[in-house]
Structure formats: structure tokens, C-alpha cells
């Protein structure tokens, strides 16, 4: 079965915070003060989703890779 790569591009804000060793509140503040590209995040219900590329653009490479991706 082929992996759906686009699904691996999108993270919850909690997953992203863990991978980049940042606090969730830090990421929320950066989104509010417009440091993230507008197309790099969005709310889905009560969940905030963010792309890996947006996180990398703002913070550089992740500090910790998500073990589920390997």
C-alpha cells in the first residue's frame, strides 16, 4: 500500500510543538502575530493543524523526528 505523503505533511499543533521542542502556546502566539505563512496552518474544529513546511520555514528543521513516520 502506498503512503499518502500529503497526510504526513500535516501535523497537529501538539505534534509540531513536540517535534520542534516548543510550547503549544508559543506556536499559537507565532500564528497570531503572523510569523507563519497564512497557508501553513488552519483550525479544523477545535484542532489547529500546521504543515511541516511552515514549521521548517519559521523554526528550521525539527529537533525530534516523529517515530511514526519511519
Buried (B, 14 or more C-beta within 10 A) or exposed (E): EEEEEEEEEBBBBEBBBBBBEBEBEEBBEBBEEEBBEEEBBEEEEEEBBBBBEBBEEBBEEBEEEBEEEE
